[in-house]
Amino acid sequence: MIKLKIEANGNQTLTKVCNHCGCHIDNLTTDDILVKPPNNDLTIKDSQGNEITRTELPTELTECKCEECND
């Protein structure tokens, strides 16, 4: 699962958390979660200028398990 935390001072943090217990697994960037809308002619690029072609998030971001819950 992806968690977005927005602090009162405006800082935003993206993290990957376990779908079962909610523990922190990894820090993410917006490049990690960029997707192109399906059936759309928009050109979406990441921070390095590479075109984004995926239309859905990879499984490792939608079905996250920590080491303890994965056993």
C-alpha positions as CSV (number, residue, x, y, z in Angstrom):
1,M,0.0,0.0,0.0
2,I,1.2,3.5,-0.7
3,K,0.8,6.1,2.1
4,L,1.0,9.9,1.6
5,K,1.7,12.0,4.7
6,I,1.2,15.7,4.5
7,E,2.6,17.7,7.4
8,A,1.3,21.0,8.6
9,N,4.4,22.8,7.2
10,G,3.6,21.4,3.7
11,N,6.2,18.6,3.6
12,Q,4.9,15.5,1.8
13,T,6.2,12.0,2.3
14,L,5.4,8.9,0.2
15,T,6.0,5.5,1.7
16,K,5.3,1.9,1.0
17,V,3.7,0.2,4.0
18,C,2.5,-3.3,4.7
19,N,-1.1,-4.0,3.7
20,H,-1.6,-6.2,6.8
21,C,0.1,-4.5,9.8
22,G,0.8,-1.0,8.3
23,C,4.5,-1.0,9.1
24,H,7.0,1.1,7.0
25,I,8.7,-0.9,4.3
26,D,10.4,1.7,2.0
27,N,10.4,5.4,1.1
28,L,9.1,6.3,-2.3
29,T,9.3,9.1,-4.8
30,T,6.7,10.4,-7.2
31,D,8.6,8.6,-10.0
32,D,7.8,5.3,-8.3
33,I,4.1,5.9,-8.6
34,L,3.6,7.6,-11.9
35,V,1.2,6.0,-14.3
36,K,-0.2,7.0,-17.6
37,P,-4.0,7.1,-17.9
38,P,-5.2,4.3,-20.2
39,N,-6.5,5.3,-23.6
40,N,-4.9,8.7,-23.4
41,D,-2.5,10.5,-25.7
42,L,-0.8,12.5,-22.9
43,T,3.0,12.2,-22.7
44,I,3.9,11.7,-19.0
45,K,7.6,12.0,-18.1
46,D,9.4,11.2,-14.9
47,S,12.0,13.5,-13.2
48,Q,14.7,12.2,-15.5
49,G,12.7,12.9,-18.7
50,N,11.9,9.3,-19.4
51,E,8.4,8.7,-20.8
52,I,6.0,6.7,-18.6
53,T,4.2,4.0,-20.4
54,R,2.7,1.9,-17.6
55,T,-1.0,2.3,-17.0
56,E,-1.2,0.7,-13.6
57,L,1.0,0.4,-10.5
58,P,3.2,-2.7,-10.2
59,T,2.1,-5.5,-7.9
60,E,4.9,-4.8,-5.5
61,L,3.3,-1.4,-4.7
62,T,-0.3,-2.6,-4.5
63,E,0.2,-5.9,-2.6
64,C,2.9,-5.0,0.0
65,K,3.9,-7.4,2.9
66,C,6.6,-6.8,5.4
67,E,9.0,-9.6,6.3
68,E,7.0,-10.6,9.4
69,C,3.6,-10.7,7.5
70,N,5.2,-12.5,4.5
71,D,6.0,-15.6,6.6
